[in-house]
Amino acid sequence: MTKTKGEGILAVWSEVPYEVEQEYNDWYNQEHLYERLSVPGILSAARYESVTNGPKHLAIYELENVKVLESPEYLNFKKYPSDWSRRMSPEIVGTTYIRNVYVMIHPEIMPKYHSESRMADAIQIGRMNIPDHIEERWNHWYNTIYIPNYETVPGIIKGRRFKAIEGTPKYMTLYEMTSQESSKSAEWDEQQNAHPLNASMRSAMEHIDGSPGIWVKTFEVTKQN
């Protein structure tokens, strides 16, 4: 099997005007994702659209590691964009454009079955900061209690946590799910208060506006395609 998930993620959120959205989607799906996936170390890529909160468009690139974004192949595409990219890149047409680069902090080692799995049909993402005085305890709780408990909920495939090395806020949690309904169940709700630490640790989170949000997959490319 081909590895599809690594130690880093590049995530790009965007909103674009209605009148360019069709061409924007064509550019992303017909050129841009394939172009980026030709870079060694970019393992897979998918596009998602928001179900709850936003921005509407989200592109996720799974990276072997974040050093991939410093490679000559990647930088060459940045330095010499195609004519289509010059017109349709989210930096150009986006009314909202957020580009964050993340390193994975949980799990420490990805199970082989998951590192070779396709990108999920639906994802829930939380993006937040945490006060310095509680950060160490909060990270331990999140990794050892909060995510493992949510992973017992039917429809939750895997929970991963990331720290931003480019962009804000500092932390991102990504739950891979079988459907957009997976995090709307009674079992999911039960986990919010399933442990004595949950209330205090949850109240310490400083979520950005629109977090958490749910996105569904609209297009995917892997090295296998």
N, CA, C and O of each residue as an XYZ file, in Angstrom:
900
protein
N       0.834     -1.201      0.000
C       0.000      0.000      0.000
C       0.871      1.256      0.000
O       1.998      1.245      0.497
N       0.335      2.331     -0.562
C       1.033      3.608     -0.622
C       0.687      4.456      0.597
O      -0.474      4.545      0.996
N       1.700      5.071      1.176
C       1.462      5.940      2.319
C       0.689      7.171      1.870
O       1.040      7.797      0.870
N      -0.359      7.520      2.604
C      -1.209      8.654      2.240
C      -1.240      9.744      3.300
O      -1.722     10.847      3.046
N      -0.722      9.437      4.497
C      -0.723     10.424      5.580
C       0.640     10.423      6.251
O       1.256      9.375      6.442
N       1.104     11.635      6.610
C       2.415     11.752      7.207
C       2.418     12.575      8.473
O       1.453     12.563      9.237
N       3.513     13.295      8.693
C       3.721     14.032      9.940
C       3.265     15.487      9.864
O       3.323     16.209     10.860
N       2.814     15.920      8.691
C       2.411     17.315      8.552
C       1.195     17.483      7.672
O       0.803     16.579      6.934
N       0.612     18.653      7.766
C      -0.546     19.009      6.937
C      -0.404     20.463      6.496
O       0.005     21.330      7.268
N      -0.750     20.701      5.241
C      -0.985     22.053      4.742
C      -2.489     22.181      4.548
O      -3.091     21.392      3.819
N      -3.098     23.168      5.196
C      -4.543     23.394      5.096
C      -4.792     24.792      4.556
O      -4.213     25.769      5.032
N      -5.661     24.874      3.554
C      -5.997     26.160      2.932
C      -7.508     26.323      2.928
O      -8.222     25.558      2.279
N      -7.993     27.325      3.658
C      -9.419     27.673      3.683
C      -9.649     28.871      2.784
O      -8.803     29.761      2.704
N     -10.802     28.904      2.098
C     -11.077     30.047      1.224
C     -12.570     30.225      0.995
O     -13.359     29.285      1.095
N     -12.924     31.453      0.686
C     -14.232     31.830      0.145
C     -13.962     32.605     -1.133
O     -13.032     33.409     -1.191
N     -14.776     32.365     -2.161
C     -14.585     33.075     -3.423
C     -15.923     33.603     -3.913
O     -16.965     33.052     -3.558
N     -15.917     34.662     -4.722
C     -17.174     35.186     -5.266
C     -17.900     34.141     -6.115
O     -17.268     33.314     -6.773
N     -19.216     34.188     -6.091
C     -20.034     33.221     -6.815
C     -19.686     33.172     -8.297
O     -19.673     32.099     -8.901
N     -19.408     34.322     -8.874
C     -19.207     34.369    -10.331
C     -17.920     33.679    -10.792
O     -17.787     33.384    -11.980
N     -16.969     33.413     -9.888
C     -15.746     32.713    -10.287
C     -15.666     31.304     -9.690
O     -14.700     30.581     -9.932
N     -16.677     30.918     -8.915
C     -16.572     29.670     -8.161
C     -16.445     28.446     -9.054
O     -15.673     27.542     -8.733
N     -17.169     28.386    -10.155
C     -17.080     27.219    -11.025
C     -15.682     27.074    -11.609
O     -15.121     25.978    -11.608
N     -15.122     28.159    -12.103
C     -13.761     28.071    -12.649
C     -12.754     27.789    -11.544
O     -11.780     27.069    -11.761
N     -12.979     28.342    -10.375
C     -12.109     28.089     -9.231
C     -12.073     26.595     -8.911
O     -11.002     26.030     -8.688
N     -13.242     25.957     -8.889
C     -13.299     24.523     -8.637
C     -12.628     23.735     -9.755
O     -11.934     22.753     -9.492
N     -12.831     24.156    -10.996
C     -12.193     23.474    -12.129
C     -10.672     23.573    -12.026
O      -9.963     22.588    -12.228
N     -10.183     24.762    -11.713
C      -8.733     24.951    -11.567
C      -8.169     24.046    -10.478
O      -7.155     23.378    -10.682
N      -8.823     24.025     -9.330
C      -8.359     23.204     -8.213
C      -8.346     21.722     -8.598
O      -7.352     21.028     -8.381
N      -9.453     21.244     -9.169
C      -9.636     19.812     -9.392
C      -8.936     19.295    -10.641
O      -8.561     18.124    -10.701
N      -8.758     20.152    -11.632
C      -8.158     19.701    -12.885
C      -6.660     19.976    -12.977
O      -5.942     19.276    -13.691
N      -6.189     20.988    -12.260
C      -4.775     21.342    -12.365
C      -4.055     21.368    -11.019
O      -3.060     20.669    -10.828
N      -4.560     22.172    -10.094
C      -3.762     22.521     -8.923
C      -3.438     21.320     -8.027
O      -2.285     21.143     -7.636
N      -4.430     20.500     -7.698
C      -4.159     19.362     -6.818
C      -3.187     18.380     -7.458
O      -2.296     17.865     -6.782
N      -3.346     18.114     -8.755
C      -2.435     17.202     -9.436
C      -1.019     17.773     -9.494
O      -0.040     17.046     -9.327
N      -0.922     19.071     -9.731
C       0.370     19.736     -9.749
C       1.075     19.577     -8.407
O       2.242     19.189     -8.355
N       0.371     19.875     -7.338
C       0.970     19.778     -6.007
C       1.317     18.339     -5.652
O       2.334     18.088     -5.006
N       0.483     17.396     -6.068
C       0.743     16.008     -5.723
C       1.949     15.437     -6.474
O       2.463     14.382     -6.102
N       2.397     16.114     -7.512
C       3.610     15.680     -8.207
C       4.868     15.979     -7.399
O       5.946     15.485     -7.730
N       4.744     16.777     -6.348
C       5.880     17.115     -5.500
C       6.194     15.932     -4.590
O       5.302     15.461     -3.885
N       7.433     15.434     -4.581
C       7.782     14.342     -3.667
C       7.508     14.730     -2.213
O       7.888     15.811     -1.761
N       6.843     13.826     -1.493
C       6.551     14.091     -0.089
C       5.170     14.642      0.169
O       4.716     14.629      1.313
N       4.472     15.133     -0.866
C       3.050     15.436     -0.726
C       2.315     14.149     -1.067
O       2.298     13.713     -2.218
N       1.711     13.553     -0.055
C       1.235     12.171     -0.141
C      -0.167     12.043     -0.712
O      -0.459     11.102     -1.450
N      -1.030     12.983     -0.374
C      -2.405     12.972     -0.870
C      -3.000     14.344     -0.662
O      -2.465     15.165      0.082
N      -4.113     14.584     -1.328
C      -4.762     15.890     -1.234
C      -6.252     15.718     -1.461
O      -6.680     14.875     -2.249
N      -7.031     16.523     -0.768
C      -8.481     16.473     -0.929
C      -9.069     17.852     -0.711
O      -8.499     18.696     -0.019
N     -10.222     18.056     -1.321
C     -10.978     19.284     -1.121
C     -12.282     18.964     -0.399
O     -12.903     17.922     -0.610
N     -12.666     19.895      0.456
C     -13.875     19.756      1.265
C     -14.698     21.029      1.180
O     -14.169     22.112      0.930
N     -16.014     20.880      1.393
C     -16.900     22.041      1.522
C     -17.584     21.992      2.874
O     -17.887     20.918      3.394
N     -17.822     23.164      3.437
C     -18.349     23.254      4.793
C     -19.810     22.825      4.865
O     -20.596     23.062      3.947
N     -20.147     22.188      5.980
C     -21.518     21.840      6.333
C     -21.986     22.744      7.461
O     -23.094     23.280      7.431
N     -21.122     22.905      8.456
C     -21.378     23.853      9.536
C     -20.147     24.736      9.691
O     -19.013     24.258      9.660
N     -20.389     26.022      9.857
C     -19.333     27.028      9.954
C     -18.516     27.061      8.667
O     -19.009     26.621      7.629
N     -17.328     27.550      8.699
C     -16.606     27.740      7.451
C     -15.203     28.214      7.699
O     -14.714     28.112      8.824
N     -14.533     28.732      6.686
C     -14.969     29.084      5.337
C     -15.457     27.881      4.512
O     -15.269     26.725      4.889
N     -16.085     28.196      3.385
C     -16.738     27.169      2.588
C     -15.752     26.141      2.050
O     -15.979     24.938      2.175
N     -14.656     26.611      1.450
C     -13.722     25.718      0.771
C     -12.524     25.406      1.663
O     -11.965     26.287      2.316
N     -12.147     24.133      1.672
C     -10.985     23.700      2.433
C     -10.207     22.689      1.600
O     -10.760     21.688      1.147
N      -8.928     22.958      1.404
C      -8.027     22.008      0.748
C      -7.027     21.515      1.782
O      -6.414     22.314      2.491
N      -6.863     20.196      1.867
C      -5.913     19.599      2.803
C      -4.896     18.776      2.026
O      -5.247     17.952      1.181
N      -3.629     19.021      2.333
C      -2.524     18.292      1.728
C      -1.801     17.531      2.837
O      -1.290     18.135      3.780
N      -1.760     16.222      2.723
C      -1.042     15.392      3.684
C       0.432     15.355      3.285
O       0.767     15.045      2.142
N       1.307     15.673      4.239
C       2.734     15.815      3.972
C       3.539     14.743      4.696
O       3.262     14.422      5.852
N       4.527     14.198      4.014
C       5.474     13.307      4.688
C       6.051     14.007      5.910
O       6.132     13.429      6.994
N       6.452     15.262      5.718
C       6.845     16.158      6.806
C       6.803     17.577      6.255
O       6.674     17.767      5.045
N       6.910     18.559      7.114
C       6.740     19.946      6.662
C       7.906     20.436      5.821
O       7.786     21.461      5.149
N       9.040     19.727      5.840
C      10.196     20.117      5.025
C       9.879     20.015      3.533
O      10.558     20.615      2.699
N       8.839     19.247      3.213
C       8.414     19.132      1.810
C       8.149     20.512      1.204
O       8.407     20.737      0.022
N       7.635     21.427      2.019
C       7.280     22.757      1.520
C       8.496     23.653      1.314
O       8.354     24.802      0.896
N       9.692     23.136      1.604
C      10.935     23.850      1.328
C      11.695     23.197      0.180
O      12.806     23.615     -0.145
N      11.106     22.178     -0.435
C      11.801     21.433     -1.488
C      11.861     22.243     -2.778
O      10.995     23.085     -3.015
N      12.878     22.000     -3.624
C      12.967     22.713     -4.909
C      11.732     22.528     -5.780
O      11.304     23.457     -6.464
N      11.158     21.319     -5.753
C       9.989     21.050     -6.590
C       8.794     21.899     -6.167
O       8.086     22.454     -7.008
N       8.577     21.995     -4.856
C       7.453     22.795     -4.374
C       7.704     24.279     -4.628
O       6.821     24.991     -5.107
N       8.884     24.730     -4.311
C       9.191     26.155     -4.480
C       9.164     26.566     -5.949
O       8.869     27.718     -6.269
N       9.470     25.632     -6.835
C       9.416     25.955     -8.265
C       7.986     26.265     -8.698
O       7.758     27.192     -9.475
N       7.017     25.486     -8.194
C       5.615     25.781     -8.506
C       5.190     27.127     -7.924
O       4.405     27.851     -8.536
N       5.710     27.463     -6.738
C       5.380     28.752     -6.139
C       5.993     29.905     -6.938
O       5.372     30.955     -7.103
N       7.196     29.701     -7.422
C       7.905     30.770     -8.129
C       7.404     30.948     -9.552
O       7.384     32.060    -10.079
N       6.997     29.834    -10.178
C       6.569     29.882    -11.579
C       5.161     29.304    -11.722
O       4.997     28.223    -12.288
N       4.155     29.998    -11.223
C       2.787     29.482    -11.330
C       2.303     29.477    -12.780
O       2.763     30.263    -13.608
N       1.375     28.583    -13.062
C       0.769     28.550    -14.390
C      -0.086     29.798    -14.603
O      -0.399     30.519    -13.656
N      -0.453     30.039    -15.847
C      -1.337     31.174    -16.137
C      -2.664     31.027    -15.408
O      -3.222     32.003    -14.906
N      -3.165     29.788    -15.355
C      -4.435     29.554    -14.663
C      -4.294     29.856    -13.178
O      -5.187     30.447    -12.571
N      -3.165     29.447    -12.592
C      -2.935     29.722    -11.174
C      -2.841     31.220    -10.903
O      -3.311     31.699     -9.871
N      -2.242     31.947    -11.817
C      -2.134     33.404    -11.623
C      -3.506     34.070    -11.577
O      -3.676     35.115    -10.948
N      -4.486     33.455    -12.248
C      -5.832     34.024    -12.263
C      -6.724     33.497    -11.149
O      -7.568     34.227    -10.631
N      -6.539     32.212    -10.772
C      -7.521     31.559     -9.917
C      -7.021     31.212     -8.525
O      -7.804     30.725     -7.709
N      -5.772     31.439     -8.226
C      -5.256     31.114     -6.901
C      -6.064     31.838     -5.817
O      -6.460     32.985     -6.022
N      -6.318     31.195     -4.672
C      -7.125     31.838     -3.632
C      -6.527     33.138     -3.101
O      -7.254     33.992     -2.594
N      -5.201     33.294     -3.213
C      -4.614     34.586     -2.829
C      -5.121     35.708     -3.720
O      -5.158     36.869     -3.314
N      -5.516     35.345     -4.957
C      -5.941     36.343     -5.951
C      -7.445     36.572     -5.890
O      -7.896     37.715     -5.806
N      -8.225     35.493     -5.933
C      -9.684     35.643     -6.057
C     -10.418     35.486     -4.725
O     -11.607     35.789     -4.637
N      -9.729     35.021     -3.702
C     -10.406     34.732     -2.448
C     -10.835     35.974     -1.687
O     -10.057     36.913     -1.525
N     -12.071     35.974     -1.222
C     -12.502     37.002     -0.272
C     -12.083     36.622      1.147
O     -11.978     37.476      2.027
N     -11.843     35.319      1.354
C     -11.213     34.794      2.556
C     -10.109     33.858      2.109
O     -10.311     33.042      1.210
N      -8.943     33.967      2.728
C      -7.814     33.104      2.391
C      -7.006     32.859      3.655
O      -6.438     33.787      4.232
N      -6.959     31.605      4.077
C      -6.205     31.210      5.270
C      -5.316     30.033      4.874
O      -5.802     29.020      4.372
N      -4.027     30.173      5.099
C      -3.074     29.100      4.779
C      -2.271     28.785      6.035
O      -1.505     29.620      6.516
N      -2.450     27.578      6.562
C      -1.747     27.149      7.767
C      -0.956     25.878      7.497
O      -1.412     24.989      6.778
N       0.230     25.804      8.080
C       1.070     24.616      8.010
C       1.181     24.035      9.415
O       1.439     24.761     10.375
N       0.983     22.716      9.532
C       0.909     22.065     10.836
C       1.851     20.869     10.926
O       2.125     20.186      9.939
N       2.337     20.640     12.151
C       3.019     19.385     12.467
C       2.112     18.579     13.397
O       1.447     19.139     14.268
N       2.093     17.264     13.204
C       1.237     16.410     14.017
C       1.853     16.202     15.398
O       3.036     15.882     15.514
N       1.051     16.385     16.435
C       1.520     16.159     17.801
C       0.810     14.981     18.472
O       1.234     14.536     19.538
N      -0.247     14.481     17.870
C      -0.936     13.285     18.359
C      -1.646     12.611     17.201
O      -2.354     13.276     16.445
N      -1.474     11.292     17.041
C      -0.639     10.401     17.842
C       0.845     10.601     17.534
O       1.198     11.177     16.504
N       1.700     10.131     18.418
C       3.137     10.254     18.184
C       3.555      9.411     16.994
O       4.398      9.823     16.198
N       2.969      8.240     16.875
C       3.232      7.350     15.740
C       1.895      6.941     15.155
O       1.034      6.421     15.865
N       1.720      7.171     13.881
C       0.467      6.833     13.218
C       0.412      5.325     12.941
O       1.370      4.769     12.405
N      -0.680      4.663     13.292
C      -0.816      3.247     12.936
C      -0.699      3.061     11.426
O      -1.172      3.895     10.654
N      -0.066      1.962     11.008
C       0.181      1.729      9.586
C      -1.116      1.707      8.787
O      -1.180      2.248      7.683
N      -2.161      1.074      9.350
C      -3.417      0.993      8.616
C      -3.986      2.376      8.332
O      -4.633      2.592      7.307
N      -3.738      3.317      9.253
C      -4.285      4.653      9.062
C      -3.407      5.497      8.155
O      -3.910      6.328      7.399
N      -2.106      5.294      8.224
C      -1.201      6.058      7.366
C      -1.348      5.682      5.899
O      -0.840      6.382      5.023
N      -2.045      4.573      5.626
C      -2.279      4.135      4.244
C      -3.751      4.249      3.845
O      -4.155      3.733      2.803
N      -4.544      4.919      4.667
C      -5.982      5.031      4.384
C      -6.294      6.278      3.573
O      -5.545      7.254      3.590
N      -7.398      6.226      2.873
C      -7.840      7.381      2.099
C      -8.328      8.478      3.030
O      -8.648      8.224      4.191
N      -8.383      9.680      2.521
C      -8.846     10.796      3.320
C     -10.347     10.647      3.574
O     -11.093     10.197      2.704
N     -10.767     11.023      4.753
C     -12.127     10.734      5.217
C     -13.172     11.481      4.403
O     -12.911     12.552      3.857
N     -14.373     10.886      4.335
C     -15.483     11.513      3.626
C     -15.982     12.769      4.339
O     -16.538     13.668      3.709
N     -15.781     12.822      5.649
C     -16.191     13.997      6.417
C     -15.170     14.224      7.527
O     -14.567     13.280      8.035
N     -14.988     15.480      7.892
C     -14.058     15.819      8.959
C     -14.663     16.906      9.842
O     -15.417     17.761      9.379
N     -14.316     16.850     11.114
C     -14.619     17.955     12.012
C     -13.302     18.545     12.478
O     -12.398     17.824     12.901
N     -13.203     19.868     12.397
C     -11.974     20.554     12.761
C     -12.265     21.587     13.835
O     -13.198     22.383     13.722
N     -11.446     21.558     14.878
C     -11.453     22.599     15.897
C     -10.125     23.332     15.860
O      -9.068     22.711     15.745
N     -10.179     24.654     15.958
C      -8.962     25.467     15.919
C      -8.990     26.401     17.125
O      -9.928     27.176     17.310
N      -7.948     26.308     17.935
C      -7.987     27.021     19.208
C      -6.594     27.356     19.744
O      -5.589     26.776     19.332
N      -6.572     28.308     20.672
C      -5.418     28.588     21.511
C      -5.727     28.108     22.919
O      -6.855     27.727     23.231
N      -4.697     28.135     23.764
C      -4.862     27.742     25.165
C      -3.927     28.610     26.008
O      -2.790     28.841     25.597
N      -4.359     29.092     27.155
C      -3.487     29.903     27.993
C      -2.222     29.140     28.404
O      -2.262     27.932     28.639
N      -1.104     29.862     28.486
C       0.190     29.238     28.773
C       0.196     28.458     30.084
O       0.817     27.398     30.173
N      -0.487     28.972     31.097
C      -0.372     28.365     32.425
C      -0.997     26.976     32.508
O      -0.697     26.219     33.431
N      -1.851     26.639     31.567
C      -2.521     25.340     31.602
C      -2.146     24.463     30.409
O      -2.623     23.334     30.298
N      -1.312     24.963     29.533
C      -1.057     24.318     28.245
C      -0.525     22.887     28.382
O      -1.006     21.986     27.696
N       0.445     22.671     29.247
C       1.030     21.335     29.371
C       0.005     20.329     29.861
O      -0.101     19.237     29.302
N      -0.757     20.674     30.901
C      -1.785     19.768     31.425
C      -2.889     19.544     30.410
O      -3.403     18.435     30.266
N      -3.250     20.614     29.706
C      -4.304     20.534     28.695
C      -3.917     19.589     27.562
O      -4.731     18.774     27.128
N      -2.673     19.694     27.079
C      -2.224     18.800     26.021
C      -2.227     17.338     26.475
O      -2.616     16.451     25.715
N      -1.797     17.090     27.706
C      -1.803     15.719     28.220
C      -3.226     15.188     28.294
O      -3.487     14.056     27.885
N      -4.150     15.991     28.813
C      -5.564     15.588     28.882
C      -6.128     15.318     27.500
O      -6.810     14.315     27.288
N      -5.848     16.209     26.557
C      -6.397     16.072     25.210
C      -5.937     14.766     24.559
O      -6.724     14.054     23.935
N      -4.635     14.467     24.718
C      -4.056     13.309     24.042
C      -4.410     11.985     24.707
O      -4.540     10.965     24.030
N      -4.565     11.995     26.019
C      -4.740     10.728     26.743
C      -6.176     10.441     27.157
O      -6.520      9.295     27.450
N      -7.018     11.471     27.183
C      -8.404     11.286     27.629
C      -9.403     11.703     26.553
O     -10.254     10.910     26.150
N      -9.299     12.928     26.098
C     -10.360     13.515     25.285
C     -10.473     12.842     23.913
O     -11.545     12.368     23.540
N      -9.381     12.802     23.175
C      -9.435     12.176     21.851
C      -9.706     10.669     21.945
O     -10.569     10.175     21.218
N      -9.004      9.912     22.813
C      -9.329      8.478     22.887
C     -10.795      8.194     23.185
O     -11.357      7.234     22.656
N     -11.421      9.011     24.020
C     -12.841      8.796     24.310
C     -13.713      9.063     23.088
O     -14.646      8.308     22.814
N     -13.414     10.132     22.355
C     -14.197     10.414     21.152
C     -14.004      9.352     20.080
O     -14.899      9.111     19.271
N     -12.842      8.720     20.074
C     -12.592      7.677     19.076
C     -13.424      6.418     19.331
O     -13.461      5.529     18.480
N     -14.086      6.327     20.475
C     -14.982      5.198     20.733
C     -16.378      5.426     20.148
O     -17.196      4.507     20.122
N     -16.652      6.648     19.681
C     -17.967      6.986     19.158
C     -18.139      6.364     17.765
O     -17.246      6.497     16.929
N     -19.260      5.692     17.498
C     -19.493      5.145     16.158
C     -19.368      6.225     15.078
O     -19.912      7.322     15.208
N     -18.639      5.888     14.012
C     -18.464      6.824     12.911
C     -17.216      7.682     13.008
O     -16.859      8.357     12.042
N     -16.536      7.673     14.165
C     -15.294      8.423     14.295
C     -14.150      7.485     13.941
O     -13.911      6.493     14.629
N     -13.449      7.806     12.864
C     -12.382      6.941     12.368
C     -11.095      7.164     13.145
O     -10.456      6.214     13.597
N     -10.720      8.427     13.294
C      -9.457      8.762     13.942
C      -9.468     10.224     14.341
O     -10.033     11.068     13.644
N      -8.836     10.517     15.474
C      -8.623     11.900     15.880
C      -7.136     12.206     15.861
O      -6.330     11.438     16.385
N      -6.778     13.321     15.260
C      -5.378     13.750     15.224
C      -5.285     15.199     15.686
O      -6.209     15.988     15.490
N      -4.153     15.535     16.304
C      -3.930     16.903     16.755
C      -2.674     17.451     16.112
O      -1.707     16.731     15.862
N      -2.717     18.767     15.850
C      -1.624     19.429     15.155
C      -1.303     20.761     15.826
O      -2.156     21.394     16.449
N      -0.039     21.164     15.677
C       0.393     22.483     16.116
C       0.827     23.279     14.903
O       1.564     22.774     14.056
N       0.374     24.526     14.812
C       0.686     25.371     13.664
C       2.130     25.865     13.742
O       2.583     26.350     14.778
N       2.842     25.729     12.622
C       4.155     26.355     12.510
C       4.098     27.544     11.553
O       5.025     28.351     11.500
N       3.020     27.643     10.810
C       2.700     28.841     10.023
C       1.209     29.083     10.171
O       0.405     28.179      9.944
N       0.837     30.295     10.550
C      -0.569     30.639     10.708
C      -1.031     30.520     12.150
O      -0.285     30.089     13.029
N      -2.256     30.906     12.368
C      -2.865     30.887     13.703
C      -4.277     30.312     13.594
O      -4.840     30.277     12.500
N      -4.866     29.856     14.721
C      -4.330     29.771     16.073
C      -3.317     28.635     16.200
O      -2.969     27.989     15.211
N      -2.849     28.397     17.425
C      -1.730     27.481     17.640
C      -2.096     26.027     17.403
O      -1.278     25.269     16.883
N      -3.315     25.615     17.774
C      -3.674     24.196     17.738
C      -4.837     23.912     16.797
O      -5.739     24.732     16.622
N      -4.789     22.723     16.194
C      -5.894     22.225     15.374
C      -6.145     20.764     15.735
O      -5.213     19.966     15.828
N      -7.414     20.429     15.934
C      -7.841     19.040     16.110
C      -8.658     18.635     14.900
O      -9.563     19.357     14.481
N      -8.335     17.473     14.338
C      -9.019     16.987     13.139
C      -9.560     15.589     13.421
O      -8.798     14.650     13.649
N     -10.885     15.466     13.402
C     -11.535     14.162     13.523
C     -11.956     13.693     12.141
O     -12.712     14.377     11.450
N     -11.468     12.533     11.739
C     -11.900     11.920     10.488
C     -13.141     11.085     10.780
O     -13.167     10.316     11.741
N     -14.179     11.241      9.939
C     -15.480     10.642     10.224
C     -16.046      9.955      8.986
O     -15.686     10.282      7.856
N     -16.934      9.001      9.223
C     -17.558      8.308      8.100
C     -18.637      9.148      7.440
O     -18.938      8.956      6.262
N     -19.225     10.084      8.190
C     -20.242     10.963      7.616
C     -20.310     12.254      8.422
O     -19.742     12.356      9.509
N     -21.014     13.234      7.868
C     -21.158     14.512      8.553
C     -22.030     14.410      9.797
O     -22.065     15.341     10.602
N     -22.731     13.300      9.965
C     -23.589     13.098     11.134
C     -22.838     12.462     12.310
O     -23.375     12.384     13.415
N     -21.609     12.013     12.081
C     -20.910     11.228     13.102
C     -20.700     11.987     14.399
O     -20.729     11.389     15.475
N     -20.488     13.298     14.317
C     -20.249     14.078     15.536
C     -21.519     14.780     16.027
O     -21.449     15.714     16.826
N     -22.674     14.324     15.544
C     -23.944     14.894     15.980
C     -24.777     13.882     16.763
O     -25.965     14.097     17.000
N     -24.148     12.780     17.162
C     -24.886     11.689     17.808
C     -24.945     11.891     19.315
O     -24.227     12.713     19.884
N     -25.821     11.117     19.942
C     -25.917     11.129     21.407
C     -24.623     10.623     22.024
O     -24.185     11.126     23.058
N     -24.005      9.621     21.386
C     -22.745      9.079     21.908
C     -21.651     10.138     21.917
O     -20.856     10.210     22.854
N     -21.611     10.961     20.867
C     -20.642     12.061     20.814
C     -20.906     13.058     21.946
O     -19.986     13.471     22.652
N     -22.153     13.429     22.103
C     -22.503     14.401     23.144
C     -22.141     13.888     24.536
O     -21.726     14.660     25.401
N     -22.299     12.597     24.743
C     -21.991     12.017     26.050
C     -20.523     12.177     26.420
O     -20.181     12.297     27.596
N     -19.658     12.177     25.409
C     -18.229     12.264     25.691
C     -17.797     13.658     26.166
O     -16.733     13.798     26.769
N     -18.595     14.667     25.905
C     -18.208     16.007     26.314
C     -18.017     16.117     27.820
O     -17.185     16.896     28.286
N     -18.773     15.348     28.576
C     -18.680     15.397     30.040
C     -18.410     14.028     30.641
O     -18.794     13.760     31.779
N     -17.750     13.160     29.882
C     -17.545     11.784     30.318
C     -16.417     11.636     31.326
O     -16.294     10.587     31.958
N     -15.595     12.661     31.488
C     -14.462     12.580     32.407
C     -14.475     13.804     33.323
O     -14.867     14.884     32.881
N     -14.065     13.672     34.570
C     -14.108     14.808     35.498
C     -13.309     16.031     35.053
O     -13.638     17.153     35.437
N     -12.272     15.834     34.255
C     -11.459     16.968     33.813
C     -12.065     17.720     32.629
O     -11.649     18.839     32.326
N     -13.026     17.124     31.972
C     -13.498     17.688     30.708
C     -14.033     19.112     30.842
O     -13.728     19.966     30.009
N     -14.812     19.373     31.861
C     -15.449     20.686     31.976
C     -14.418     21.794     32.100
O     -14.507     22.799     31.394
N     -13.440     21.631     32.982
C     -12.445     22.690     33.175
C     -11.526     22.833     31.976
O     -11.171     23.950     31.600
N     -11.138     21.725     31.371
C     -10.227     21.781     30.223
C     -10.935     22.327     28.987
O     -10.345     23.079     28.212
N     -12.192     21.952     28.804
C     -12.940     22.489     27.666
C     -13.158     23.993     27.810
O     -13.095     24.732     26.827
N     -13.415     24.441     29.037
C     -13.661     25.873     29.243
C     -12.406     26.714     29.024
O     -12.493     27.919     28.788
N     -11.236     26.070     29.103
C      -9.978     26.803     28.906
C      -9.654     27.025     27.430
O      -8.826     27.874     27.099
N     -10.296     26.273     26.549
C     -10.020     26.414     25.115
C     -10.477     27.766     24.602
O     -11.556     28.240     24.957
N      -9.664     28.381     23.773
C     -10.005     29.660     23.149
C     -10.219     29.426     21.662
O      -9.324     29.660     20.850
N     -11.425     28.957     21.309
C     -11.749     28.664     19.910
C     -11.834     29.966     19.105
O     -12.302     30.989     19.603
N     -11.373     29.904     17.854
C     -11.583     31.030     16.952
C     -13.029     31.022     16.483
O     -13.735     30.028     16.655
N     -13.472     32.122     15.893
C     -14.824     32.185     15.342
C     -15.020     31.085     14.300
O     -14.147     30.857     13.462
N     -16.153     30.412     14.353
C     -16.446     29.361     13.384
C     -15.888     28.004     13.754
O     -16.021     27.059     12.976
N     -15.271     27.877     14.908
C     -14.707     26.605     15.338
C     -15.529     26.048     16.498
O     -15.895     26.780     17.418
N     -15.820     24.724     16.445
C     -15.458     23.759     15.411
C     -16.390     23.833     14.211
O     -17.473     24.414     14.280
N     -15.947     23.232     13.107
C     -16.754     23.164     11.901
C     -16.667     21.784     11.283
O     -15.745     21.019     11.568
N     -17.641     21.470     10.428
C     -17.694     20.183      9.738
C     -17.601     20.432      8.238
O     -18.244     21.340      7.711
N     -16.791     19.617      7.550
C     -16.624     19.697      6.105
C     -16.814     18.309      5.496
O     -16.479     17.304      6.122
N     -17.353     18.254      4.272
C     -17.503     16.991      3.549
C     -16.623     17.014      2.303
O     -16.436     18.054      1.671
N     -16.092     15.849      1.969
C     -15.140     15.732      0.858
C     -15.855     15.853     -0.480
O     -16.909     15.258     -0.700
N     -15.254     16.637     -1.364
C     -15.794     16.808     -2.706
C     -14.867     16.274     -3.801
O     -15.310     15.972     -4.909
N     -13.560     16.160     -3.472
C     -12.605     15.718     -4.502
C     -11.346     15.258     -3.796
O     -10.939     15.845     -2.794
N     -10.718     14.192     -4.324
C      -9.514     13.643     -3.695
C      -8.527     13.156     -4.750
O      -8.914     12.649     -5.803
N      -7.251     13.323     -4.441
C      -6.177     12.825     -5.298
C      -5.136     12.154     -4.394
O      -4.771     12.704     -3.355
N      -4.660     10.972     -4.787
C      -3.562     10.321     -4.071
C      -2.512      9.886     -5.068
O      -2.737      9.945     -6.277
N      -1.384      9.457     -4.582
C      -0.312      8.970     -5.445
C      -0.732      7.733     -6.213
O      -0.108      7.379     -7.213
N      -1.799      7.065     -5.748
C      -2.275      5.855     -6.418
C      -3.058      6.176     -7.683
O      -3.207      5.315     -8.550
N      -3.575      7.435     -7.804
C      -4.456      7.770     -8.935
C      -3.696      7.815    -10.251
O      -4.288      8.082    -11.297
